[in-house]
Structure formats: C-alpha cells, structure tokens
Amino acid sequence: MPMISQDSNDIITLPVPDGYATLRHSEIICCRVVGAAVVIHRTGNPPIQVNRSLRALEEALSGSAFFFRVHNSCLVNLHHLQHWNRRGDHALVLSDGSAVQVARARRKALLKRLNVI
C-alpha cells in the first residue's frame, strides 16, 4: 500500500498506528508537527497521529486549493478559517477554536490566497 494515497479528489487514506484512516479533505482542520509525527485535527473526531512528514501530507493534499502551509510545522484548511488576527501574533483562529500563528514570510502569500483587496 502506498505511503499516502488519494482515492478521489476529496478523500485521502493515511497510515495510522493501528491501520489506515480514510478522511475527507473537508473534515481536516489542520495538520501540526508534534515531534517526529504529524497530528491531524479534524471535525467531530479526536485528532489522529501519522508517522509521515508534513511535506508528504502537503503534497498529497496539493490537489485541494484550500490547504495552506502557514509555517514550517503547520498546514491549515482555509475552509476552517474563522478569523485572522493581524495584530500582535498574526494568529489564525480555526473552527475548533485553536489558534495558529502565520509566519512572517508567508503572510503576503496568504493574503493573496485569500484574495484580500
């Protein structure tokens, strides 16, 4: 079985410690690096851990225009973006209430991606 496979444009299958998990892109809130693993936060379910790189996930999700890497250790689904606090820490508030900082070097690209005038 491949490291990460996409069964269709909206579904991704990932290896997890006890087998494989199939997720819809829309249920992924964000992917965060925690140690040597990546934790995927998702809607309505507990987070899952995968032993793959964030780069591999980013490449697997590249067919979806809604994922954006906000810094070296976090990839967010822009569909789950609730608010961008552009003062202070430049944090994105996501649909689960978590906050993720946007790296200074990626702010301009995020503005462009969000079509901010």
C-alpha positions as CSV (number, residue, x, y, z in Angstrom):
1,M,0.0,0.0,0.0
2,P,1.4,3.5,-0.8
3,M,2.6,5.8,1.9
4,I,-0.3,8.2,1.3
5,S,-3.0,7.6,-1.3
6,Q,-5.8,9.7,-2.6
7,D,-8.8,7.6,-3.5
8,S,-10.6,10.6,-5.2
9,N,-10.2,14.3,-5.3
10,D,-11.8,14.7,-1.8
11,I,-10.6,11.6,0.1
12,I,-7.1,10.8,1.5
13,T,-6.1,7.5,3.1
14,L,-3.3,7.7,5.7
15,P,-1.4,5.1,7.7
16,V,-2.1,5.4,11.4
17,P,-0.5,3.3,14.2
18,D,-3.3,0.7,14.2
19,G,-4.1,0.5,10.4
20,Y,-5.3,3.1,7.9
21,A,-7.7,6.1,8.2
22,T,-9.7,7.5,5.3
23,L,-10.5,11.2,5.7
24,R,-12.4,13.7,3.6
25,H,-10.4,16.9,2.9
26,S,-13.3,18.9,4.4
27,E,-13.0,17.2,7.8
28,I,-9.3,18.1,8.2
29,I,-8.9,21.3,10.2
30,C,-5.2,21.4,10.3
31,C,-2.1,19.3,10.4
32,R,0.6,20.1,13.0
33,V,4.1,18.6,13.5
34,V,4.5,17.2,17.0
35,G,7.9,15.6,17.5
36,A,8.6,13.2,14.7
37,A,4.9,12.8,13.8
38,V,2.1,14.8,12.4
39,V,-1.2,15.2,14.3
40,I,-4.2,15.8,12.1
41,H,-7.0,17.8,13.8
42,R,-10.4,17.0,12.4
43,T,-14.0,18.0,12.8
44,G,-16.2,15.9,15.1
45,N,-13.5,13.4,15.9
46,P,-10.3,13.2,18.0
47,P,-7.0,14.1,16.4
48,I,-5.1,11.3,14.7
49,Q,-1.3,10.8,14.5
50,V,0.5,9.8,11.4
51,N,4.2,9.0,11.1
52,R,4.7,10.9,7.8
53,S,6.2,14.2,7.1
54,L,4.2,17.4,6.8
55,R,5.7,17.8,3.3
56,A,4.2,14.4,2.3
57,L,0.8,15.5,3.5
58,E,1.1,18.8,1.8
59,E,1.9,17.1,-1.5
60,A,-0.9,14.6,-1.1
61,L,-3.4,17.5,-0.4
62,S,-2.0,19.7,-3.2
63,G,-5.0,18.9,-5.4
64,S,-7.1,20.8,-3.0
65,A,-6.8,24.6,-3.3
66,F,-7.9,25.0,0.3
67,F,-4.8,23.9,2.2
68,F,-2.1,26.4,3.0
69,R,1.2,26.0,4.9
70,V,1.2,28.8,7.4
71,H,4.7,28.0,8.8
72,N,7.2,25.1,8.9
73,S,5.1,23.0,11.2
74,C,1.5,23.6,10.3
75,L,-0.8,23.2,7.3
76,V,-4.3,24.6,7.6
77,N,-7.6,24.0,5.7
78,L,-8.7,27.5,4.8
79,H,-12.3,26.4,4.9
80,H,-11.9,26.2,8.7
81,L,-10.5,29.7,9.0
82,Q,-12.8,31.8,11.2
83,H,-10.6,34.9,11.9
84,W,-7.2,36.3,11.2
85,N,-5.8,38.4,14.0
86,R,-3.4,40.6,12.1
87,R,-2.3,42.5,15.2
88,G,0.2,41.1,17.6
89,D,0.9,37.4,16.9
90,H,-0.8,37.2,13.5
91,A,-2.8,34.2,14.6
92,L,-5.5,32.4,12.6
93,V,-8.4,31.2,14.6
94,L,-9.8,27.9,13.3
95,S,-13.3,26.4,13.5
96,D,-12.3,24.2,16.5
97,G,-11.2,27.3,18.4
98,S,-7.5,26.7,18.1
99,A,-5.1,29.4,17.1
100,V,-2.1,29.1,14.7
101,Q,0.5,31.7,14.0
102,V,1.3,32.7,10.5
103,A,5.0,33.0,9.7
104,R,6.1,36.5,8.6
105,A,7.5,35.1,5.4
106,R,4.1,33.5,4.5
107,R,1.7,36.4,5.3
108,K,1.8,38.0,1.9
109,A,1.1,34.7,0.1
110,L,-1.8,34.0,2.5
111,L,-3.3,37.4,1.7
112,K,-3.0,36.7,-2.0
113,R,-4.5,33.2,-1.5
114,L,-7.5,34.7,0.4
115,N,-8.0,37.3,-2.3
116,V,-7.7,40.2,0.1
117,I,-8.1,43.5,-1.6
